[in-house]
Amino acid sequence: MVPEIKKILFSTDLAPSSRHAFHYAAAIAAKHDAGLVILHVREEVSPSTTSHLQGLLGEERWRQLTESQESQAQQILIGKKREGSVIREALGEFCDAAAAELTGCEFTTDEIVVARGNVVDEILATVESRGCDLVVMGHHVRGKLGEAFLGSTSRRVLRHCPVPVMMVRLPDK
């Protein structure tokens, strides 16, 4: 029996190289007439880590650092709009650009999801809540030792995901 693939989850960190993995997700979606759910997760720092860093840096310096980081992320992703809508717009443009590059490859983006939390937990929750049949995500190989191992996020998704996961090696640049 050939498995049916009706919905594919593509998880991205918004790195420019992730377009390479997206091409695979779009091609599979087109081949199987499946929809795409695109997910970006902004990982939050755990409360214990936050508390530890606040103790080291001081409350005021920690606040300045977190505000600066969010401001820089917003500037990078297009100015002063709300974070979720900015990322959704960036992902929408990402899809449009990929569609233009993949001539003859028609796919449908069902939904763009921007979540905040633990990346692995959000991927697994999205698979379940959206009824995804396949997860496509990119991974980088870092150094000689890195060739033997996947990153911790990739490894945990592979270990806990109830559906098949396709890992696409991303180009170095």
C-alpha positions in Angstrom: 0.0 0.0 0.0 1.3 3.4 -1.0 0.9 5.9 1.9 -1.2 9.0 1.1 0.4 12.3 1.7 -2.3 15.0 1.9 -0.6 17.6 4.2 3.1 18.4 4.6 4.6 20.4 7.5 7.6 22.5 6.5 9.4 23.8 9.5 11.8 26.7 9.0 14.2 28.9 10.9 14.0 31.6 8.2 17.6 31.1 7.2 18.2 31.9 3.5 19.5 28.3 3.0 16.2 26.9 4.2 14.8 27.6 0.7 16.7 24.5 -0.4 14.6 22.3 1.9 11.4 24.2 1.0 11.9 23.2 -2.7 11.8 19.5 -1.6 8.6 20.2 0.5 7.0 22.0 -2.5 8.0 19.3 -5.0 6.5 16.6 -2.8 3.4 18.6 -2.2 2.9 19.1 -6.0 3.6 15.4 -6.8 1.0 14.3 -4.2 -1.4 17.2 -4.6 -0.9 17.8 -0.9 -1.2 21.1 1.0 1.6 22.7 2.8 1.7 24.0 6.4 4.7 26.3 7.0 5.8 26.7 10.6 8.3 29.1 12.2 8.9 28.8 15.9 10.5 31.6 18.0 12.1 29.7 20.8 11.7 31.1 24.2 14.4 30.9 26.9 13.4 28.7 29.8 12.5 30.5 33.1 15.4 29.0 34.9 17.9 30.2 32.2 16.2 33.7 32.3 16.6 33.8 36.0 20.2 32.8 35.9 21.1 35.3 33.1 19.2 38.1 35.0 21.3 37.3 38.1 24.5 37.5 36.1 23.7 40.5 34.0 21.4 42.4 36.3 17.7 43.1 35.8 18.2 46.3 33.8 20.9 45.0 31.4 18.8 41.8 30.8 15.8 43.9 29.9 17.9 46.1 27.5 19.3 43.0 25.9 15.9 41.3 25.3 14.4 44.5 24.0 17.3 45.0 21.7 17.1 41.5 20.4 13.4 41.8 19.6 13.9 45.2 18.0 16.7 43.9 15.8 14.6 40.9 14.7 11.8 43.2 13.7 14.1 45.5 11.8 15.6 42.5 10.0 12.2 41.1 9.1 10.7 44.5 7.9 10.3 47.2 10.4 7.9 47.9 13.1 4.9 45.7 12.4 3.7 43.1 14.9 6.1 40.2 15.1 3.8 37.5 14.0 2.4 39.4 11.0 6.0 40.3 10.0 7.1 36.7 10.0 4.0 35.6 8.2 4.6 38.2 5.5 8.3 37.1 5.2 7.2 33.5 4.9 4.5 34.4 2.3 7.2 36.2 0.3 9.4 33.1 0.8 6.7 30.9 -0.7 6.0 33.3 -3.6 9.8 33.4 -4.5 10.0 29.6 -4.3 6.9 29.2 -6.5 8.5 31.5 -9.1 11.7 29.4 -9.0 9.9 26.1 -9.3 8.3 26.5 -12.7 5.9 23.7 -13.4 5.6 22.8 -9.7 2.2 23.7 -8.4 1.6 23.5 -4.7 -0.8 25.1 -2.3 0.2 26.7 1.0 -2.7 25.8 3.4 -1.5 27.8 6.3 1.4 29.8 7.7 1.9 29.3 11.4 4.1 31.4 13.7 4.5 29.9 17.1 6.5 30.7 20.2 7.9 28.1 22.5 10.0 25.0 22.4 10.7 24.2 18.7 10.3 20.4 19.0 7.1 20.7 21.1 5.6 23.1 18.6 6.5 20.9 15.6 4.9 17.9 17.2 1.8 19.9 18.3 1.4 21.3 14.7 1.7 17.8 13.2 -1.1 16.6 15.4 -3.4 19.7 15.3 -3.1 20.1 11.5 -3.2 16.4 10.6 0.2 16.4 8.8 1.4 13.2 7.1 5.0 14.3 6.6 7.5 16.7 8.1 10.2 18.3 5.9 13.0 20.2 7.6 16.5 21.3 6.8 19.6 20.6 8.8 23.2 21.8 8.7 26.2 19.6 9.0 28.7 21.3 11.3 32.3 20.1 10.9 33.7 16.6 10.7 32.1 15.3 13.9 28.8 17.0 12.8 28.7 14.7 9.8 28.1 11.7 12.1 25.3 13.4 14.1 22.2 15.5 13.6 21.5 18.5 15.7 19.5 18.1 18.9 16.3 19.6 17.4 16.4 17.3 14.4 17.2 14.3 16.5 14.4 14.9 18.9 11.9 15.5 16.1 13.0 12.2 14.5 12.7 10.4 17.8 9.2 11.7 18.8 7.4 12.5 15.6 4.5 10.1 14.8 4.8 10.7 11.1 7.7 10.3 8.7 10.3 13.1 8.8 12.4 14.1 5.8 15.7 15.8 6.7 17.2 17.9 3.9 20.9 18.7 4.2 21.2 22.4 3.7 24.0 24.0 1.6 26.9 25.5 3.5 26.3 28.9 2.0 
